[in-house]
Amino acid sequence: MNQSIKKVIEIGINQETDSWLAGKIKLVNIISLVNFIFILNMIIIDFFINKTHYLSIVLLFVSFVMLLPYYLNYKKRYIASRIAFLIFAYISICFLAIVFGKEFYFQYYLVPGVGMSLIFFRDEIGKKKWIFTFAGIPLWIFLEIWFFYNPALVILDGKYVSIISYFSSFLIFATAIVMFGVFTHESDKQLINISRMNKKFKQLANVDALTGLYNRRFIDEQMDLIFKTAKEDKSFLSLVIFDIDFFKKVNDTFGHDAGDKVLQMIAKLANENFRQTDLVGRIGGEEFCIIFTNTNKENVLKIVDRFCKTIEEQTVVYERKNIKITSSFGISYLSQKIDSYTDLFKNADEALYKAKKDGRNRICEYEKK
C-alpha cells in the first residue's frame, strides 16, 4: 500500500532527477491530488444536502483542471506543470468566488499561493517568479472589491453555505499545511544530502583513493596537532615510516596493476594489525607511516615487529603468479629536544634509510648522534 502511494506521489521522478526538482515535483503532485480529493468530497456533500447542484458542476470541472499539473509532471513538463498549477489555481479560485460569493471564503484560498512560486521555481524562471508570487494579493483585493459591488451569481441555501464555507476553509488550511510540510520535508532531505556529500568530499580529500588509508595532507595536519599536544603534555609519541622493499622491481616485473594490489594488501594488513587510535597513512608511492600515542617504546617495537613478519608471510597472487614482499621500518620517538614534527619525520626517515642499508626487511630505531 505504501509503495503504491509512493509511486502515485512520485510520478514524473526518475533516478536522474535532481533532488531539489524531485521535491518540487512531489509538492505539485501532492497538492494537486489533495485538492482533487477534497473537491470531490465537497461535490459529495453537495449531492447529499442540496437540491440544486450548480456547485458540483463547477467543482467537477475545477477538480479535473487541477489534475492537469499532475499529468504534465507525468509527461516530464516540470516547469509547465507548476506554471499551470498556479494559473489554474488562481483562475479557479476567482471563478468560484465570483459565482458563489464571498460566504464560501474561496478568496482566502489565494493566501497559500503567495510565496508558493518561490518554492516552486526558485531560479528556474528568473524574475518572472515574482509575478506568480504576488499575483494572489491583487486578485484577493479585486475579489473583495467585487463582493462589495456585486452579489453572487448563484445563491444557495444559507445552511448549505455555512457547511461548504467551513469545508472550503479546511481545504485552504490543509493545502497550506501540505505545501509547507512537504517543502520542509524536502528541504530537510536536501540539507541531509548536502551534509552527507560534504562529509563524503571531506573524507575523499583526506583519504588515499587506492588504499583507503589517510593521505599525506591529512597526516601532516594531524601530526602537527598531535605533536603540539604531546609536546605540551609531555606524553608519548612515536612515528614509524616504512616502505615496500624493491617495489620498483614488482612494478617492472608484474606491472603496475600488480603493484597496486600489493599496496592494497599492505593497507588491509595495516587496518587489521593496528589500533583505531593508531594513525596509519600512505605518504608516498610505496611509503607509509604509523603514528603511535598512548603506549610505550616496548609496545611499539612489538607491534611493528609483528606487522613486519606478517607482511613477509603474505603472498599476493596476481594472474596466477605469486608475489612475495618485505618491508623496512624506521622508528623515531618524541623527545623534549625535538622542536617540530618535521624533525620527527626526518629522524624516522633516517632510521628507515639505515634499515635499508643494513639489508632491508628489518626495523631500525633512530639513534641520536
C-alpha positions as CSV (number, residue, x, y, z in Angstrom):
1,M,0.0,0.0,0.0
2,N,2.8,2.4,1.0
3,Q,4.7,1.6,-2.2
4,S,1.6,2.3,-4.3
5,I,1.1,5.7,-2.7
6,K,4.8,6.5,-3.2
7,K,4.5,5.6,-6.9
8,V,1.5,7.9,-7.3
9,I,3.2,10.8,-5.5
10,E,6.5,10.4,-7.3
11,I,5.0,10.4,-10.9
12,G,7.5,12.1,-13.2
13,I,10.5,11.4,-11.0
14,N,13.3,9.0,-12.0
15,Q,16.8,8.2,-10.8
16,E,18.4,11.1,-12.8
17,T,16.0,13.7,-11.3
18,D,17.8,16.3,-9.2
19,S,16.8,16.2,-5.5
20,W,15.5,19.8,-5.5
21,L,13.4,19.2,-8.6
22,A,12.1,15.9,-7.2
23,G,10.9,17.7,-4.1
24,K,9.0,20.3,-6.2
25,I,7.5,17.6,-8.4
26,K,6.3,15.8,-5.4
27,L,4.9,19.0,-3.9
28,V,2.9,19.8,-7.0
29,N,1.7,16.1,-7.2
30,I,0.6,16.0,-3.6
31,I,-1.2,19.4,-3.7
32,S,-2.9,18.5,-7.0
33,L,-4.1,15.2,-5.6
34,V,-5.1,16.7,-2.2
35,N,-7.2,19.4,-4.0
36,F,-8.8,16.8,-6.3
37,I,-9.7,14.5,-3.4
38,F,-11.1,17.4,-1.2
39,I,-13.1,18.9,-4.1
40,L,-14.6,15.5,-4.8
41,N,-15.6,15.3,-1.2
42,M,-17.2,18.7,-1.5
43,I,-19.2,17.5,-4.5
44,I,-20.4,14.5,-2.5
45,I,-21.6,16.8,0.3
46,D,-23.3,19.0,-2.3
47,F,-25.2,16.0,-3.7
48,F,-26.4,14.9,-0.2
49,I,-27.5,18.3,1.2
50,N,-28.5,20.5,-1.7
51,K,-31.4,20.2,-4.1
52,T,-29.6,22.0,-6.9
53,H,-26.1,21.1,-7.9
54,Y,-24.6,24.2,-9.5
55,L,-21.6,24.0,-7.2
56,S,-21.0,20.3,-8.1
57,I,-20.9,21.1,-11.8
58,V,-18.4,23.9,-11.4
59,L,-16.3,21.9,-8.9
60,L,-16.2,18.8,-11.1
61,F,-14.7,20.9,-13.9
62,V,-12.2,22.6,-11.4
63,S,-11.2,19.2,-9.9
64,F,-10.1,17.8,-13.3
65,V,-8.4,21.1,-14.2
66,M,-6.4,20.7,-11.0
67,L,-5.2,17.3,-12.2
68,L,-3.5,18.8,-15.3
69,P,-0.3,19.7,-13.4
70,Y,-0.1,16.1,-12.3
71,Y,-0.4,15.0,-15.9
72,L,2.2,17.4,-17.1
73,N,4.7,16.0,-14.4
74,Y,3.9,12.6,-15.8
75,K,4.9,14.0,-19.3
76,K,8.0,15.5,-17.7
77,R,6.9,19.0,-18.4
78,Y,8.0,20.1,-15.0
79,I,8.1,23.9,-15.3
80,A,4.9,23.9,-17.4
81,S,3.3,21.8,-14.6
82,R,4.0,24.3,-11.9
83,I,3.0,27.3,-14.1
84,A,-0.3,25.6,-15.0
85,F,-0.9,24.8,-11.3
86,L,-0.6,28.4,-10.2
87,I,-2.5,29.8,-13.1
88,F,-5.4,27.4,-12.8
89,A,-5.5,27.7,-9.1
90,Y,-5.8,31.5,-9.2
91,I,-8.4,31.4,-12.0
92,S,-10.4,28.6,-10.4
93,I,-10.5,30.4,-7.0
94,C,-11.6,33.7,-8.6
95,F,-14.2,31.9,-10.7
96,L,-15.7,30.1,-7.7
97,A,-15.6,33.2,-5.5
98,I,-17.5,35.3,-8.2
99,V,-20.1,32.6,-8.9
100,F,-20.9,31.6,-5.4
101,G,-20.0,34.7,-3.3
102,K,-17.6,35.6,-0.5
103,E,-19.5,33.4,2.0
104,F,-17.5,30.5,0.8
105,Y,-14.2,32.1,1.6
106,F,-12.8,30.9,-1.7
107,Q,-10.9,34.2,-1.9
108,Y,-8.8,33.2,1.1
109,Y,-7.6,30.2,-0.9
110,L,-5.3,32.7,-2.7
111,V,-3.3,33.1,0.5
112,P,-1.2,29.9,0.2
113,G,-0.4,30.9,-3.3
114,V,1.6,33.9,-2.1
115,G,5.1,32.7,-1.8
116,M,4.3,29.4,-3.5
117,S,6.1,30.2,-6.7
118,L,9.3,30.9,-4.8
119,I,9.1,27.4,-3.6
120,F,8.0,26.1,-7.0
121,F,10.5,27.8,-9.2
122,R,13.5,29.2,-7.2
123,D,15.7,30.5,-10.0
124,E,14.3,28.5,-12.9
125,I,12.2,31.3,-14.4
126,G,14.2,34.2,-13.1
127,K,12.3,37.4,-12.2
128,K,9.1,36.1,-13.7
129,K,8.6,34.1,-10.5
130,W,7.8,37.3,-8.6
131,I,4.7,37.8,-10.9
132,F,3.4,34.5,-9.7
133,T,4.5,35.1,-6.1
134,F,2.4,38.2,-5.6
135,A,-0.4,37.5,-8.0
136,G,-2.6,36.3,-5.2
137,I,-2.5,39.7,-3.4
138,P,-4.1,41.9,-6.2
139,L,-6.5,39.0,-7.0
140,W,-7.7,39.0,-3.4
141,I,-8.1,42.8,-3.4
142,F,-10.0,42.5,-6.7
143,L,-12.4,39.9,-5.2
144,E,-13.0,42.0,-2.0
145,I,-14.0,45.0,-4.2
146,W,-16.1,42.8,-6.4
147,F,-18.1,41.4,-3.5
148,F,-18.7,45.0,-2.3
149,Y,-20.5,45.9,-5.6
150,N,-21.7,42.6,-6.9
151,P,-23.8,39.8,-5.4
152,A,-23.1,36.1,-6.0
153,L,-24.2,34.8,-9.4
154,V,-25.6,31.7,-7.8
155,I,-27.5,32.0,-4.5
156,L,-27.5,28.8,-2.3
157,D,-29.3,27.8,0.9
158,G,-27.8,29.6,4.0
159,K,-27.3,26.3,6.0
160,Y,-25.6,24.8,3.0
161,V,-23.4,27.9,2.5
162,S,-22.2,27.5,6.2
163,I,-21.3,23.9,5.8
164,I,-19.4,24.4,2.5
165,S,-17.7,27.5,3.9
166,Y,-16.2,25.5,6.8
167,F,-15.2,22.8,4.3
168,S,-13.5,25.3,2.0
169,S,-11.7,26.9,4.9
170,F,-10.5,23.5,5.9
171,L,-9.3,22.9,2.4
172,I,-7.3,26.2,2.4
173,F,-5.7,25.2,5.7
174,A,-5.0,21.7,4.6
175,T,-3.4,22.8,1.4
176,A,-1.2,25.3,3.2
177,I,-0.1,22.7,5.7
178,V,0.6,20.1,3.0
179,M,2.5,22.7,0.9
180,F,4.8,23.9,3.6
181,G,5.0,20.4,5.2
182,V,6.2,18.8,2.0
183,F,8.6,21.7,1.3
184,T,10.1,21.5,4.7
185,H,10.5,17.7,4.5
186,E,12.2,18.0,1.1
187,S,14.4,20.9,2.3
188,D,15.5,18.7,5.3
189,K,16.3,15.9,2.9
190,Q,18.3,18.3,0.8
191,L,20.2,19.5,3.8
192,I,20.9,15.9,4.9
193,N,22.1,15.1,1.4
194,I,24.4,18.2,1.3
195,S,25.7,17.2,4.7
196,R,26.4,13.7,3.5
197,M,28.1,14.9,0.4
198,N,30.2,17.4,2.3
199,K,31.2,14.5,4.7
200,K,32.0,12.3,1.7
201,F,34.0,15.1,-0.1
202,K,35.9,15.7,3.2
203,Q,36.6,12.1,3.5
204,L,37.8,11.8,-0.1
205,A,40.1,14.8,0.5
206,N,41.7,13.1,3.5
207,V,41.9,9.5,2.1
208,D,44.2,7.9,-0.4
209,A,41.9,6.6,-3.3
210,L,43.9,3.4,-3.9
211,T,44.5,2.1,-0.4
212,G,41.8,3.8,1.7
213,L,44.4,5.0,4.2
214,Y,44.9,8.6,5.1
215,N,46.8,10.7,2.6
216,R,49.9,12.8,3.2
217,R,48.0,16.1,3.6
218,F,45.8,14.7,6.3
219,I,48.7,13.1,8.1
220,D,50.6,16.4,8.1
221,E,47.6,18.2,9.5
222,Q,47.0,15.6,12.3
223,M,50.7,15.2,13.0
224,D,51.0,18.9,13.7
225,L,48.2,18.8,16.2
226,I,49.3,15.6,17.8
227,F,52.9,16.8,18.1
228,K,51.8,20.1,19.8
229,T,49.6,18.2,22.3
230,A,52.2,15.6,23.1
231,K,54.9,18.3,23.5
232,E,52.7,20.3,25.9
233,D,51.6,17.3,27.9
234,K,54.9,15.5,27.7
235,S,53.1,12.4,26.6
236,F,54.4,9.5,24.4
237,L,54.6,10.0,20.6
238,S,56.2,7.8,18.1
239,L,56.4,7.9,14.3
240,V,57.1,4.9,12.1
241,I,57.9,5.2,8.4
242,F,58.0,2.1,6.3
243,D,58.1,1.2,2.7
244,I,58.0,-1.9,0.5
245,D,61.4,-3.4,-0.4
246,F,62.2,-3.4,-4.1
247,F,58.8,-2.2,-5.0
248,K,60.0,-0.8,-8.4
249,K,61.0,-4.4,-9.2
250,V,57.4,-5.6,-8.6
251,N,56.1,-2.9,-11.0
252,D,58.7,-3.7,-13.6
253,T,58.3,-7.5,-13.4
254,F,54.5,-7.8,-12.9
255,G,53.1,-4.5,-14.0
256,H,51.6,-1.5,-12.1
257,D,48.3,-3.3,-11.6
258,A,50.2,-5.9,-9.5
259,G,51.9,-3.1,-7.7
260,D,48.5,-1.6,-6.8
261,K,47.3,-4.9,-5.5
262,V,50.4,-5.1,-3.3
263,L,49.7,-1.6,-1.9
264,Q,46.1,-2.6,-1.2
265,M,47.3,-5.7,0.6
266,I,49.6,-3.6,2.8
267,A,46.6,-1.3,3.6
268,K,44.4,-4.3,4.5
269,L,47.1,-5.7,6.8
270,A,47.6,-2.3,8.4
271,N,43.9,-2.0,9.2
272,E,43.9,-5.4,10.7
273,N,47.1,-5.0,12.8
274,F,46.9,-1.6,14.3
275,R,44.6,0.0,16.9
276,Q,41.9,2.6,15.9
277,T,43.9,5.2,17.9
278,D,47.0,4.5,15.7
279,L,47.0,6.8,12.7
280,V,48.1,5.0,9.5
281,G,48.6,6.7,6.2
282,R,50.2,6.4,2.8
283,I,52.6,9.3,2.4
284,G,54.3,8.4,-0.9
285,G,54.3,5.9,-3.7
286,E,55.2,2.9,-1.6
287,E,55.9,4.7,1.6
288,F,53.6,4.6,4.6
289,C,53.6,5.9,8.2
290,I,52.1,5.0,11.5
291,I,51.6,7.4,14.4
292,F,51.5,5.9,17.9
293,T,50.2,7.6,21.0
294,N,49.2,6.3,24.5
295,T,51.7,3.5,24.6
296,N,55.5,3.0,25.1
297,K,58.6,2.1,23.1
298,E,58.4,-1.6,24.0
299,N,54.9,-1.9,22.7
300,V,55.7,0.0,19.5
301,L,58.6,-2.3,18.8
302,K,56.5,-5.4,19.5
303,I,53.6,-4.3,17.2
304,V,55.9,-3.1,14.4
305,D,57.9,-6.4,14.5
306,R,54.7,-8.4,14.3
307,F,53.5,-6.3,11.4
308,C,56.9,-6.7,9.6
309,K,56.7,-10.5,9.9
310,T,53.0,-10.5,8.9
311,I,53.9,-8.8,5.6
312,E,56.8,-11.2,5.0
313,E,54.4,-14.2,5.4
314,Q,51.9,-12.8,2.9
315,T,51.7,-13.8,-0.8
316,V,50.0,-11.6,-3.3
317,V,48.5,-13.7,-6.2
318,Y,48.3,-11.8,-9.5
319,E,47.4,-13.5,-12.7
320,R,48.4,-16.9,-11.2
321,K,51.8,-15.6,-10.2
322,N,52.9,-15.4,-6.5
323,I,54.4,-12.1,-5.4
324,K,56.4,-12.1,-2.1
325,I,57.3,-8.9,-0.5
326,T,59.1,-7.5,2.6
327,S,59.2,-4.1,4.2
328,S,61.7,-1.9,6.0
329,F,60.8,0.3,9.0
330,G,62.3,3.4,10.6
331,I,61.1,4.5,14.1
332,S,61.5,7.8,15.8
333,Y,60.3,9.0,19.3
334,L,59.4,12.4,20.6
335,S,61.9,14.0,23.0
336,Q,62.0,17.4,24.5
337,K,64.9,18.2,22.2
338,I,62.7,17.9,19.1
339,D,61.1,21.2,18.2
340,S,58.8,20.3,15.3
341,Y,57.1,17.3,13.9
342,T,59.2,17.6,10.7
343,D,62.2,16.7,12.8
344,L,60.3,13.6,13.9
345,F,59.8,12.7,10.2
346,K,63.4,13.3,9.4
347,N,64.5,11.1,12.3
348,A,62.2,8.3,11.2
349,D,63.3,8.7,7.6
350,E,66.9,8.4,8.7
351,A,66.1,5.3,10.6
352,L,64.4,3.8,7.6
353,Y,67.4,4.6,5.4
354,K,69.6,2.7,7.9
355,A,67.2,-0.3,7.8
356,K,67.5,-0.4,4.0
357,K,71.3,0.0,4.2
358,D,71.6,-2.8,6.7
359,G,69.8,-5.3,4.4
360,R,66.1,-4.4,4.4
361,N,63.2,-6.4,5.9
362,R,64.1,-5.1,9.3
363,I,63.3,-2.4,11.9
364,C,65.6,0.4,12.9
365,E,65.2,3.0,15.7
366,Y,66.6,6.4,15.3
367,E,69.8,6.8,17.2
368,K,70.9,10.2,18.5
369,K,74.2,11.4,17.1
